[in-house]
Amino acid sequence: MIKLWPAIDLINATSVRLTEGKYDSEEKMARSAEESIMYYSQFECVDRVHIVDLIGAKQRTSVEQDYIKTLRQLTSKPIEVGGGIRTVETIEAYFKHGIEYCIVGTKAIQDLDWLAKIAKQFPNRIYLSVDAYKRAIKINGWEQDAQLDLFELVDKINHLPLGGLIYTDISKDGRLSGPNFEITGKLVQQTNIPIIASGGIRNKDDIKQLDALNVYAAIVGKAAHNPQFWEGLS
């Protein structure tokens, strides 16, 4: 059964959502990050909470680390953190403070030797986040073109002991228009690395369709703030 990982995106210790990764589309969520993490923790179907330091992603360094440490104390659920993680020291600091998994993006995509090093140093605890307009990968908070095709990258990392690959179609993100089922399904077929779908997930029908594609987990952002999404889920 597919796993559900609700997302908390942070800007200045505030829970927000962006549309298509554009920082000027920032929308403050009704629940605070503290309220959100406690709300999600009540559901058995949630086996992890996904937290992203959005300013960290843009500024290329971890910004919300101290605040995330306080959020860690509010739940017994495992937590994964991404955004601005570009050094082994940052990864070790998060792990030291009880964060179970770390997500890397730009640095790892630009330096595959570094990705291989940390994947082997922390097997199955490192997740690679790949954000793309369909197959065209974007980096540095979605603001730059990596000049790299999604499937070319997957071929280069297929041998690494990663926890998973998080694929976000930026054109879907924050729009509640459904994830990119076609490309997500192709990723599942092309690699043994667990594939995590992110971006645009609306409802339980989307979750069922991703499950049918053998997607490992779904990261749910804006929809997770709607109580109707959780109806019938335990």
N, C-alpha and C positions, 0 to 999 in steps of 0.2 A: 504493500500500500504506500502511496506517495506520502511524503512527510510535509507538514506545513510549518513554515518559518515566517511569522509576522515580522514586519520591518519597522524600525524606528530610525528615522533620518534626522540628524542633529545639525542645527546651526545655532551657535551661541547658547548651548544647553537648552534649546527649544526644539520640540518635535515639529517637523515641517514636512511638506512634500513639494517636489519640483515637477514640472511638466516638461517632458523631453529634455530633462537635464539642464534646463535654463535657469540660472540662479535668480534672474529677475522675475521668475514665475513663482517664487517662494510663497507657500500657503501654510499658515500656522494651523496645526491640527487641534481639534477640540480638546483632546486629552493631552496632558503633559506627558513627557517621556516616563516619568515615575508612575503616573496613572496607567499608561499604556502597558508597561512591563508587568504590572500587577494584574491588569485585566487579562492579558494574554496567558499568564501563568495558570489561570484557572482551568484551561482547556487541556484535556489529556492528549488530544490530537496534535497539540503543539509540543514538539520535542526540542525546540531551539528558538531563541530570539536573535534576530538579525539587526545589528546596529551599525549605522554608517556615519562617520564624521565627515560631513559634506565640505566644510571649510578646510579640513585636513586634506581632502582629495584635491581641492583647488590650490591650496598653498603648498602642497607636496610635503607636508609634515604633519605628524599627529598633533591635533589641537585640543580635542575633547577628552584626552586620556584620563584626567583627574575626575571629570564628571562621570565618565563611563565606569570608573571604579565604584562610585557611589551607587550607580544603577545595578552593578553586579550584586550588591548586598540585598536587593529587593526581590530576588527570585532564586529558586533552586534549579530552574531550567538552565541547560547549557546556553552559552552566549557566544556568538561569533561577531567579530568587529572588523570593519574595513574603513578605509579612508585615510590616506596620507601615510600608510605603513611602507617605509622604504629602507628600513635598516633591521638587522638582526636584533639590535638592542631594543628597538620598539616592540618587536615580537616577544622577546623575552620578558619585557616589562609587563605586557598584557598577560602573558601566561603566569607570571609571578603573582598577579593580582586576581587570579581565578578565572580569567577568560579562557574558554576551552579551545577556540579556533580563531585564526586570523585570516583575513582576506587581503590579498595583494592584487594590484592591477597594473598601473602604468610602469612602475619600476620593473616588475616581473616580465611584462611584455617586451620592454626595451632591452632587458638584460636576462636572457634565458639561462645563462650560466648561473646567475644569482638565484633565479627561481629553482634551478636544479639543486643548488646548494641547500637552500632552506627547506625544500621539500624532503630532501634526504635527512636533514638535521631534525626536522619535526614531521615525521611521516604521518600522513592522514590528518594532520591538524592545519594544513595550509590549503586555502581555497583560492583559485585564480578567478578573478572577476573580469569578464570580457564584455565590454559595452560596445555596441555597434549599431550603426544604421544598417539593418539587415545583416550583411556580411562584412561591411567596412568598419574596421575597429577604430574606436576613438580613445584618446588618452587624456591625462591631466584634467580630470573633472569634466570629460566629454568635450573639451574645448579645442582639441587638436586631432588631426587625422594621423593615425599611426602608419598609413601606407602599407597596410597588412590585411590580408584576407583571413577571415575567421577560421576556415577549414585548413588553410596552410599552417596557421598557428597550432591547431589541434594536432596535426601530423608531427609537429616538432616536439610536443610535450607529452605525447601519448604514453611514454615509458615511465613517467615520473610518478612517485607515490603521493599524489595529491589527494586531499579529501574530496575534492570535486571541482567542477568548472561551473561558475555562475554566468549564465548567458542572459544579457538584457538587450532587447531590441529597443534602442532609445526612442524610436518613432512611436513606440507603444507606451512608454513609461509615463505614468501619471494620468493617462487618458481613459482608463477603464474601458478599453476597446478590445481587450483580449490579447493574450500573448502571441508571439510568432510561433504557431504550432508547427509550421512546415520546417523552419530551420532548426527549431529545438528538437524535433523528431529526427532530423538528419544527423544532428550531433550525437544523439543516443546511439544511432547505428554506426557511427564512424569511430567511436572511442569506447574504451572500457572504463574511462574516468566517469564517475557519477556526474550526471548533468542536472543542474538546478535551474529551473525556469524563473525568470524575474521580468517584471514590466508588463503592465496592462491587465493583470489577472482581475477578473470582475466578480466571479461567483463560483459556486460548487460545480456547475457544468464545466467551467474552464478547468477546474481541478480534476474532474473525472476524465476529461479529454487528455490532459497531461499524463495522468496515471495510465491511460490506455497506451500511451507512447513509451511507457517504461521510464518516464522522467523520475529521478530519484527524489527530488523535493521541489516545492514551490515557495518562493518568497512573495508574500502578499503585503502590499503597501497600503494604498488608499482604501481599498475594499475592506481591509481588516478593521477599519474604524467604524464600519457599518454593522450594527448588531445583527441585521438580517443575514449577513454573510455567515455568521456562526450558528444560525438556527439549524438544529438537527445534527450539529457537531458536538462531540463531548470532549 
